[in-house]
Amino acid sequence: MIDKQAIRRAARAARAALGDERPAFRVPASFRALLAPDLTVASYKPIGGEADPAPLHEAARAAGCTLALPYVVDKVTPLRFLTWQIGQTLSVGPFGLSQPTDSAAPVAPDIILTPLVAFDRRLSRLGQGAGHYDRAFAAYPNARRIGIAFAVQHVEHIPTDPWDVPLHAIITENDWIEA
């Protein structure tokens, strides 16, 4: 059985092999169909080669949604989602994250766009390994969980633990994947 760290290494290497010419993301019609005014869409600013959800931010803003980004304190403190507007200046947080200042308003997300290191077709995901998103999914159980990744990050099987929460969908540059 392959372990999670080995999967992370392989998926990061596949993502890095894409180089600077990353595939462009289109906004799937299935994602647009989820959007409505007054919904809150939590997203992220990419680091370390993560897929950039910027086109999804624009679609959510155009639909009248409130945008939010994670605010991280450290490895063990649960992340919070704070309001954010496209173009707003961000502060540098732990792990090289770009995040709103802690004075931004906290919100409860209706949709959580999450970065992935790897995923499988069962909608299992591997993140960075700190558990921030697993805890956020538990804190917001009614939020729609959508992973964002490049197709090269797909693996056949991700071993799961009892605390791992599956996604509702995954967006790659090629596909909208859902159960």
trRosetta pair geometry for C-beta under 8 A, 3 or more apart (Angstrom, degrees):
i j d omega theta_ij theta_ji phi_ij phi_ji
1 159 6.7 65 177 -69 117 139
2 6 5.1 -115 -173 81 93 132
2 7 6.0 107 132 -54 118 90
2 159 7.6 -174 78 -17 67 114
3 6 5.1 96 59 8 74 102
3 7 7.2 -137 102 -4 39 89
3 159 7.4 -50 -133 31 38 139
4 7 5.5 -55 -149 37 36 113
4 8 6.3 39 152 -22 68 103
4 126 6.0 170 -156 -125 96 127
4 129 7.3 135 133 -103 127 103
4 158 7.5 55 -111 -162 83 86
4 159 6.4 -106 -61 58 86 102
5 8 5.5 -49 -148 34 34 114
5 9 6.5 37 153 -21 65 102
5 129 7.9 37 -90 -95 75 144
6 9 5.7 -49 -149 33 33 112
6 10 6.4 28 155 -14 65 107
7 10 5.9 -59 -148 40 30 108
7 11 6.0 25 158 -15 67 111
7 117 7.8 106 121 116 88 111
7 118 5.2 -109 155 38 105 166
7 126 5.8 152 109 -26 123 167
7 155 5.7 -51 -147 -45 108 174
7 158 6.4 118 -177 -116 168 80
8 11 5.9 -60 -141 41 27 107
8 12 6.0 26 161 -18 65 109
8 117 5.0 -2 -128 149 81 147
8 118 6.6 -127 -92 -7 46 118
8 126 5.9 -133 -78 144 84 138
8 129 7.0 -20 -81 -49 157 117
9 12 6.0 -59 -146 38 25 108
9 13 6.3 25 155 -19 62 109
10 13 5.7 -56 -149 36 29 112
10 14 6.4 30 153 -19 64 105
10 118 7.7 46 78 -86 89 139
10 155 7.3 90 94 -92 125 124
11 14 5.6 -51 -147 35 33 112
11 15 6.3 33 153 -18 65 106
11 117 5.1 108 96 154 136 76
11 118 3.7 -126 -72 -72 159 102
11 126 7.1 150 22 69 158 128
11 152 7.8 143 -150 124 64 76
11 153 4.8 58 -160 -142 107 76
11 155 6.6 -76 -73 -41 109 116
12 15 5.6 -54 -147 39 32 112
12 16 6.1 34 153 -20 66 107
12 48 7.9 -39 -138 156 109 112
12 49 7.2 110 -153 69 74 141
12 117 6.3 -28 -60 -156 85 100
13 16 5.7 -53 -143 37 30 112
13 17 6.4 39 153 -28 62 103
14 17 5.7 -50 -151 27 30 116
14 18 7.7 46 147 -31 56 90
14 150 7.9 -164 123 90 98 118
14 152 4.1 -164 154 152 113 109
14 153 6.3 172 87 -81 123 49
15 18 6.0 -38 -172 5 41 115
15 49 4.9 117 136 141 116 129
15 50 8.0 -1 -175 -90 149 31
15 150 5.9 138 -116 39 84 130
15 152 6.2 167 -76 89 51 115
15 153 5.9 27 -66 -73 104 100
16 19 7.8 55 162 -63 49 38
16 49 5.8 -66 -83 -106 64 164
17 152 7.3 -135 63 171 107 160
18 21 7.1 -132 161 76 77 61
18 22 5.5 58 139 -106 131 64
18 23 7.2 -86 -153 -9 131 82
18 49 7.6 135 49 -162 114 111
18 150 6.4 -78 -60 -166 153 170
18 152 6.6 -170 -58 24 108 150
19 22 7.9 -154 83 -57 53 59
22 51 7.5 167 -179 -119 133 62
22 52 7.3 102 106 7 153 106
22 150 7.2 -111 -157 -87 94 131
23 150 6.3 126 37 -132 115 103
23 151 7.7 10 36 12 160 100
23 173 3.7 16 121 -126 128 174
23 174 7.9 -20 154 -40 156 80
24 55 8.0 83 178 -36 83 142
24 173 6.5 109 76 -139 35 114
25 51 6.8 91 -58 180 133 111
25 52 7.1 -157 8 76 127 72
25 53 7.4 -45 74 -117 166 40
25 55 5.2 -162 93 32 100 133
25 56 7.4 -39 126 -30 139 92
25 148 7.8 -4 -112 -157 155 107
25 171 7.0 63 -153 144 121 114
25 173 5.4 -103 -91 -103 61 70
26 55 7.0 -99 -142 140 19 162
26 173 7.6 88 9 -158 75 57
27 31 5.8 -113 -176 73 78 127
27 32 6.0 84 141 -54 112 99
27 55 5.1 -143 -54 142 94 109
27 56 6.1 150 -111 -90 96 58
27 58 7.8 -114 -58 73 140 94
27 59 4.5 136 -138 -57 155 148
28 31 4.6 97 65 2 86 99
28 32 7.2 -151 99 -3 48 84
28 171 6.1 -146 -2 -121 123 109
28 176 4.0 113 -152 -64 166 125
29 32 5.5 -52 -148 38 38 114
29 33 6.3 46 152 -28 67 103
29 176 7.9 -99 49 -21 63 157
30 33 5.7 -48 -149 28 30 117
30 34 7.3 35 151 -23 58 100
30 169 7.1 -167 125 -143 130 159
30 176 4.6 132 39 171 135 161
30 178 7.2 -143 165 -16 154 136
31 34 5.9 -54 -163 25 38 112
31 35 7.2 38 147 -27 65 103
31 56 6.5 -75 164 -125 150 101
31 59 6.8 68 117 108 113 155
31 146 7.2 94 -112 -153 103 163
31 169 7.9 -164 -81 107 82 149
31 171 6.5 14 -60 -81 135 137
31 176 6.9 -147 -31 -114 89 125
32 35 5.8 -55 -159 21 40 116
32 59 5.9 -99 -95 -174 82 130
32 63 7.3 173 -152 -70 70 135
34 39 7.9 -162 142 144 79 173
34 111 6.3 99 139 -86 132 140
34 144 6.4 -112 -158 70 142 169
35 39 6.4 -147 -148 50 52 139
35 41 7.4 -19 -111 -58 95 133
35 59 6.5 -151 -41 140 162 93
35 60 5.8 -151 -120 -115 128 59
35 63 3.7 37 144 124 127 173
35 64 8.0 134 161 47 100 70
35 65 5.7 -86 -152 -41 98 126
35 111 8.0 -52 -89 -8 68 155
36 39 5.2 91 61 -19 75 117
36 63 6.5 -63 -76 161 11 115
36 64 7.3 -36 154 69 36 107
36 65 7.4 86 68 -76 35 90
37 63 6.7 -144 -63 148 54 68
37 64 3.3 -19 -106 106 82 141
37 65 7.1 -138 -123 -64 29 47
38 64 6.8 -7 -19 130 52 107
38 65 7.6 -52 48 -114 14 49
38 66 7.4 14 -149 -12 30 99
39 60 7.8 -104 88 -154 104 98
39 63 7.8 -12 43 115 111 118
39 65 4.8 -36 74 -119 83 99
39 66 7.3 -154 98 29 38 76
39 110 4.3 -92 -160 55 92 150
39 111 6.6 44 157 -2 123 104
40 65 6.6 147 -107 -176 20 91
40 66 4.5 -27 -107 72 77 105
40 67 7.7 164 -158 -90 66 11
40 68 5.8 26 179 -9 107 121
40 81 7.6 117 150 127 127 138
40 107 4.9 -161 -147 151 157 133
40 108 6.7 120 55 84 147 47
40 109 4.9 -123 108 -121 104 49
40 110 5.2 123 50 4 68 88
40 111 7.5 -173 96 32 50 71
41 56 7.6 -148 165 147 143 98
41 57 7.8 180 105 -115 129 52
41 60 4.2 -87 32 -142 156 151
41 65 4.8 40 -4 150 109 144
41 66 7.2 165 23 80 66 50
41 67 5.8 -28 71 -109 89 60
41 68 7.1 172 87 26 41 79
41 109 6.8 57 -142 -150 15 101
41 110 7.0 -46 -71 60 51 87
41 111 4.7 -13 -117 67 75 110
41 113 6.7 33 176 -13 94 107
42 67 7.9 123 -102 -170 29 52
42 68 4.4 -37 -103 78 73 104
42 69 7.1 145 -159 -96 73 17
42 70 6.9 73 -180 -57 114 72
42 81 4.4 -66 -111 -131 128 141
42 107 7.6 -176 -74 87 99 107
42 109 3.7 -60 -14 -92 114 146
42 111 6.9 -172 29 92 68 56
42 112 4.8 -10 66 -115 113 68
42 113 6.6 -165 95 28 57 71
42 143 7.6 -4 23 -162 119 146
43 53 5.1 -146 -160 92 122 143
43 56 6.7 161 -110 97 135 114
43 57 5.8 -102 28 -81 171 92
43 60 7.7 -164 -40 16 128 156
43 67 6.5 -31 16 -158 112 97
43 68 7.3 140 19 73 65 52
43 69 6.3 -39 72 -97 68 68
43 113 4.3 6 -114 56 72 123
44 50 7.4 -42 108 127 126 154
44 53 6.8 86 53 22 71 129
44 69 6.3 110 -110 -144 38 84
44 70 6.1 -1 -100 11 90 106
44 113 6.7 -138 8 99 84 92
44 114 7.1 66 -12 -130 130 35
44 115 5.4 -80 70 -27 152 105
45 69 6.5 8 -17 -135 91 136
45 90 6.7 -110 -21 -7 159 177
45 97 7.2 121 61 -168 100 67
45 98 4.1 -40 74 64 152 113
45 99 7.6 -145 22 -67 118 49
46 49 7.6 -101 168 98 114 14
46 50 3.8 -156 -146 78 94 99
46 51 6.5 -149 -102 81 136 25
46 52 4.8 -89 -4 -89 141 66
46 53 7.4 148 -47 5 101 74
46 115 6.6 135 -113 -100 74 132
47 50 6.0 36 50 9 43 117
47 95 7.4 134 93 132 163 90
47 96 5.2 135 -149 108 145 109
47 97 6.4 -95 -28 -95 145 51
47 98 7.6 161 -62 1 106 85
48 96 7.5 109 -39 82 95 139
50 115 4.3 -23 -151 -145 137 133
50 116 8.0 133 -140 46 94 43
50 148 7.7 67 170 99 97 103
51 115 6.9 171 44 -130 78 82
51 116 7.8 9 17 41 115 84
51 148 4.8 -142 84 144 123 94
51 149 5.5 -177 -7 -121 136 18
51 150 5.5 172 -75 -42 112 74
51 172 7.8 -122 -101 -130 161 54
51 173 7.7 -150 -134 -46 126 89
53 56 4.4 -45 -179 41 91 120
53 57 6.1 104 120 -30 86 88
53 113 5.2 103 -136 151 164 147
53 148 5.0 -68 -76 -118 106 171
54 57 5.3 -47 -148 28 39 117
54 58 6.6 38 156 -18 67 101
55 58 5.7 -51 -152 34 36 113
55 59 6.5 37 151 -19 66 104
56 59 5.6 -50 -146 36 35 112
56 60 6.3 36 154 -19 66 105
56 113 6.1 131 117 -100 151 157
56 148 7.3 -114 -1 -96 152 136
56 171 7.3 132 -73 72 135 166
57 60 5.9 -59 -151 37 28 109
57 61 6.3 27 154 -18 65 108
57 67 6.0 44 -147 -120 89 142
57 86 5.8 130 146 -84 124 111
58 61 5.8 -54 -145 38 30 111
58 62 6.2 30 156 -19 65 109
58 86 7.1 60 -84 -87 65 158
59 62 5.8 -56 -146 38 29 111
59 63 6.4 23 155 -16 63 110
60 63 5.8 -62 -149 40 30 109
60 65 4.0 -64 178 57 87 136
60 67 6.0 114 105 -82 129 92
60 111 7.8 -146 -111 66 129 136
61 64 7.9 62 177 -56 31 14
61 65 6.6 -83 -75 57 27 82
61 67 6.3 -22 -73 -37 88 122
61 86 6.0 -46 -62 -11 156 127
65 111 8.0 -30 -151 33 148 121
66 83 6.2 -57 177 -124 111 100
66 107 6.4 -155 118 -135 135 166
67 83 7.1 93 82 -159 57 61
67 84 5.2 -73 112 75 99 81
67 85 6.5 128 55 -99 118 35
67 86 6.9 74 31 -41 165 76
68 81 4.1 60 142 168 136 103
68 82 6.0 158 -155 76 93 25
68 83 5.5 -56 -98 -96 81 35
68 84 5.8 120 -131 14 27 92
68 107 5.0 -137 -78 54 145 124
68 109 6.1 -129 53 -81 135 100
69 81 7.0 166 80 -149 19 70
69 82 6.4 -28 62 61 70 78
69 84 4.5 39 -4 -19 102 153
69 90 7.4 -23 69 -119 166 127
69 98 7.7 -54 176 107 155 74
69 99 5.6 -168 120 -134 120 65
69 100 5.6 143 56 -16 111 94
70 79 4.4 -7 -163 174 110 138
70 80 7.3 131 -156 72 59 36
70 81 6.0 -47 -95 -95 51 65
70 82 7.9 76 -168 17 12 80
70 97 7.3 -67 86 -171 101 145
70 99 6.4 -69 93 -116 58 116
70 132 7.1 69 -167 156 151 132
70 136 7.5 -73 -109 -82 117 153
71 79 6.3 150 66 -166 47 79
71 80 4.8 -22 56 66 106 87
71 81 7.2 165 7 -104 85 14
71 82 4.7 51 -34 -7 126 119
71 93 7.1 -171 -153 -100 54 151
71 99 5.0 130 -109 173 58 133
71 100 6.2 -61 -79 57 107 85
71 102 6.4 120 -168 -101 143 68
71 104 7.5 -180 -65 57 136 113
72 77 7.5 137 -166 78 57 98
72 79 5.1 -34 -88 -106 72 100
72 93 5.2 112 59 152 90 139
72 94 5.3 -104 113 49 110 104
72 95 6.9 -23 102 27 152 115
72 97 5.6 81 33 37 125 162
72 99 6.5 -162 20 -60 77 159
72 132 6.6 -31 -109 -124 114 148
73 77 4.1 -10 58 65 121 148
73 79 8.0 -175 6 -103 74 54
73 94 7.0 42 137 -6 18 132
74 77 5.2 80 46 11 82 104
74 94 5.9 134 -103 -61 43 168
75 94 7.6 -125 -47 144 62 150
75 130 5.1 -125 -151 -144 82 121
78 132 7.4 135 -147 -142 46 66
78 135 4.9 -129 -118 133 96 135
78 136 7.0 145 -169 -71 95 67
78 139 6.5 101 -172 -46 143 147
79 132 4.8 53 -18 -169 120 110
79 133 7.8 -6 30 -72 135 48
79 135 7.4 130 21 80 78 110
79 136 5.7 -28 61 -68 103 119
80 106 5.3 -55 174 -123 122 112
81 106 6.7 99 75 -157 56 68
81 107 5.5 -69 105 66 103 79
81 108 7.4 119 57 -109 123 18
81 109 5.3 31 52 -39 176 107
81 112 7.9 -118 -77 -109 144 96
81 136 7.6 92 -41 -145 103 126
82 99 7.3 82 43 175 122 93
82 100 4.3 -130 100 62 125 135
82 102 7.5 -133 -84 -128 159 34
82 104 3.8 93 167 93 118 116
82 105 6.5 139 -155 72 73 35
82 106 5.7 -50 -96 -93 68 51
82 107 7.1 122 -130 11 20 86
83 100 6.9 90 76 -91 45 170
83 104 5.1 -150 56 175 73 106
83 105 4.7 22 4 58 121 91
83 106 7.9 -124 -15 -74 79 7
83 107 5.7 89 -62 -22 81 125
84 88 5.7 -151 -164 52 72 138
84 90 7.6 16 -135 -91 124 102
84 100 5.0 -137 -82 -62 97 119
84 104 6.7 14 -68 -160 65 158
85 88 4.5 101 62 -36 78 119
88 100 7.2 8 116 -108 134 91
90 98 4.2 68 113 176 146 93
90 99 5.9 131 -170 54 109 16
90 100 6.2 -72 -125 -79 79 37
90 101 8.0 -171 -151 -36 43 65
91 98 7.5 152 72 -155 32 55
91 99 6.1 -38 64 72 80 71
91 100 7.1 34 18 153 93 17
91 101 5.1 92 -18 -84 129 69
92 96 7.2 -39 -161 -142 97 37
92 97 7.4 132 -165 75 50 50
92 98 6.7 -36 -102 -100 52 57
92 99 8.0 83 -152 27 11 80
93 96 7.9 0 73 85 63 11
93 97 4.0 -31 66 74 108 103
93 98 7.2 170 14 -98 93 7
93 99 4.3 23 -24 18 136 125
94 97 6.3 16 68 20 51 110
95 128 7.8 54 -166 173 151 167
100 104 3.8 -16 148 -1 139 154
101 104 5.9 126 64 -21 64 91
108 140 6.1 164 -165 -112 84 115
108 143 7.7 -145 164 -67 77 115
109 112 5.0 98 111 -71 149 80
109 140 5.8 41 57 -175 85 166
109 143 4.9 49 100 -125 90 138
110 142 7.9 -40 -135 116 59 91
110 143 5.9 176 -172 -124 16 76
110 144 6.8 17 146 14 64 92
111 143 6.3 172 -90 -172 14 87
111 144 4.6 -19 -112 62 74 101
111 146 6.4 1 -174 8 99 117
112 133 7.5 150 151 -148 136 98
112 136 6.5 150 -136 130 156 123
112 137 7.1 -139 59 -88 157 73
112 140 6.8 127 -42 85 130 138
112 143 4.9 61 -16 141 103 133
112 144 7.1 179 23 82 66 49
112 145 5.4 -12 64 -110 104 61
112 146 7.0 165 83 29 52 69
113 146 5.4 -29 -105 78 62 99
113 147 7.9 124 -162 -118 55 13
113 148 5.6 31 -178 -26 98 122
114 125 7.2 69 104 159 128 169
114 127 7.2 -64 166 -93 116 117
114 133 5.1 81 -139 -135 135 146
114 145 6.6 -6 1 -164 127 84
114 146 7.0 154 19 80 78 45
114 147 5.4 -42 73 -104 92 60
114 148 6.9 170 75 14 38 82
114 167 7.4 -140 47 -104 123 116
115 127 7.0 94 89 -132 77 88
115 147 7.7 43 172 -155 9 73
115 148 6.1 -45 -103 65 47 95
115 149 7.5 108 -167 -77 53 75
116 119 5.1 -10 -177 -43 154 106
116 125 5.1 -104 -121 -151 109 110
116 126 6.8 84 -168 63 81 55
116 127 6.7 -85 -125 -91 45 60
116 147 4.5 45 -48 -170 127 117
116 148 6.6 176 5 66 94 42
116 149 4.0 -47 61 -66 120 121
116 153 6.1 130 109 136 108 148
116 170 7.3 4 -25 -135 157 112
117 125 8.0 113 40 175 68 80
117 126 4.7 -65 66 105 104 94
117 127 6.0 120 -1 -151 100 16
117 128 6.5 135 -43 -74 124 43
117 153 6.8 -169 149 -155 31 123
118 125 7.2 155 86 -159 52 51
118 126 4.3 17 51 41 91 117
118 149 7.6 103 -121 -142 18 154
118 153 5.1 -150 -111 175 50 87
118 154 7.5 124 -162 -118 74 11
118 155 5.1 13 -177 -2 123 119
118 158 6.2 157 111 -89 109 121
119 123 7.3 -16 -170 -140 109 30
119 124 6.7 162 -153 84 61 52
119 125 5.0 -18 -101 -105 87 70
119 126 7.3 -148 -67 19 46 71
119 147 5.6 141 -84 118 144 159
119 149 5.6 180 2 23 122 158
119 153 6.2 56 18 118 83 101
119 154 6.1 -41 75 -107 79 58
119 155 7.3 152 72 27 28 78
119 158 7.0 -59 -146 -26 26 141
119 167 7.5 -24 -135 14 125 140
119 170 5.4 137 155 -115 165 154
120 123 7.5 -63 79 2 67 17
120 124 5.0 10 40 51 104 97
120 154 6.9 101 -110 -161 39 72
120 155 5.7 -57 -80 77 87 71
120 156 6.5 13 -126 132 112 19
120 157 5.6 50 -110 -112 156 25
120 158 4.8 -155 -12 -1 117 93
121 154 7.4 41 -50 -155 77 114
121 177 6.6 -114 -132 -168 66 135
122 157 7.8 37 7 -125 125 65
122 158 7.8 -142 54 39 109 91
122 166 6.9 -87 135 -126 81 130
123 147 7.7 169 -156 8 73 125
123 166 4.5 73 105 -179 102 105
123 167 4.4 -132 -178 59 99 82
123 168 7.1 87 -163 -52 147 2
123 169 7.3 -47 -121 -86 121 16
123 170 6.4 -167 -121 -26 73 106
123 177 7.1 -177 -84 123 83 104
123 178 7.4 35 -81 -139 130 40
123 179 6.0 -58 -16 -57 141 92
124 157 8.0 31 53 -166 141 49
124 158 4.2 -160 112 65 124 119
124 160 5.4 -113 -133 -69 132 115
124 164 6.6 29 -146 151 95 134
124 166 5.8 -58 -83 -110 54 86
124 167 7.8 -174 -84 8 10 88
125 133 8.0 -47 100 100 137 142
125 147 5.3 -176 -96 -91 136 145
125 158 7.0 139 -25 86 1 173
125 164 7.7 -178 55 -166 68 106
125 166 7.6 134 -1 -138 87 45
125 167 5.7 73 -31 -30 122 115
125 170 7.8 164 -82 -92 107 117
126 129 7.7 7 -178 -67 88 73
126 158 5.6 -154 -39 -141 100 133
127 130 7.4 -75 112 36 116 69
127 131 7.9 156 67 -73 129 21
127 132 7.3 -123 134 48 155 85
127 133 5.3 154 -66 28 159 126
127 134 7.6 -143 19 -28 135 88
128 132 7.7 18 49 20 111 110
131 134 4.7 -57 -157 43 70 118
131 135 5.7 68 144 -22 90 100
131 163 7.4 1 -137 125 114 137
132 135 6.2 -66 -157 39 26 105
132 136 6.3 23 151 -18 65 110
133 136 5.2 -51 -141 38 40 114
133 137 6.1 45 156 -24 69 100
134 137 5.8 -50 -149 33 29 112
134 138 6.7 28 151 -16 61 105
134 163 5.4 61 173 142 137 100
134 164 6.4 -70 -113 -108 121 42
134 165 6.0 149 -137 10 69 98
135 138 5.6 -53 -150 37 35 112
135 139 6.3 34 151 -20 67 107
136 139 5.5 -55 -144 38 34 111
136 140 6.2 -11 166 21 69 107
137 140 6.7 -76 -137 61 24 77
137 141 7.1 64 160 -99 61 51
137 143 7.4 -125 -128 64 56 109
137 145 5.8 18 -116 -89 112 138
137 165 4.1 -160 124 62 149 154
138 141 6.7 4 -154 -69 30 88
138 163 7.7 -40 -56 -161 133 88
138 165 6.8 -166 -57 -45 71 141
140 143 4.0 25 137 -8 115 123
144 168 5.1 -68 -162 36 78 155
144 169 7.6 7 170 18 105 103
145 165 6.8 158 -47 122 173 112
145 166 7.7 146 83 116 137 44
145 167 4.6 -130 116 -134 103 63
145 168 5.1 128 56 1 70 88
145 169 7.9 160 94 32 56 60
146 167 6.4 99 -111 -171 23 114
146 168 6.3 -47 -71 63 67 93
146 169 4.9 -10 -118 71 87 92
146 170 7.0 164 -166 -94 63 28
146 171 6.3 31 170 -10 110 102
147 167 4.7 -68 -17 -98 104 162
147 169 7.4 -157 29 103 72 47
147 170 4.3 -18 67 -113 103 84
147 171 7.2 -176 90 25 53 63
148 170 7.6 -180 -74 -160 23 65
148 171 5.4 -12 -109 65 68 98
149 153 4.3 -99 175 61 124 141
149 154 7.7 139 113 -54 132 65
149 170 6.4 -23 28 -171 106 111
149 171 7.8 141 30 78 58 52
149 172 5.8 -34 84 -95 70 85
150 153 5.3 105 64 -8 71 102
150 172 6.0 80 -160 -149 21 95
150 173 6.2 7 -131 -5 68 109
151 154 5.9 -24 -175 -8 54 115
151 172 4.4 98 -65 170 71 147
151 173 6.2 -85 -18 44 99 88
151 174 5.1 25 -65 17 135 122
151 175 7.1 98 -95 13 104 106
153 172 7.9 -168 43 -109 98 115
154 172 7.6 -33 -46 -75 108 152
155 158 6.2 101 75 -61 118 81
160 164 4.2 -128 -157 63 93 146
160 166 7.9 -29 -114 -67 150 85
161 164 5.1 111 52 -17 67 103
167 170 5.9 85 98 -60 151 82
168 178 6.5 -3 151 -133 63 101
168 179 7.5 -82 -158 5 48 103
169 176 6.3 -12 -173 -176 123 82
169 177 6.3 150 -162 80 66 53
169 178 4.2 -29 -101 -85 90 96
170 175 7.6 28 97 100 88 102
170 176 7.8 158 80 -160 49 39
170 177 4.4 -9 56 58 95 110
170 178 7.7 179 20 -70 62 53
171 175 7.4 -169 -146 94 40 56
171 176 5.9 -10 -104 -107 73 66
171 177 7.7 -163 -73 21 28 77
172 175 5.0 27 46 44 102 83
172 177 7.2 39 -1 -11 101 112
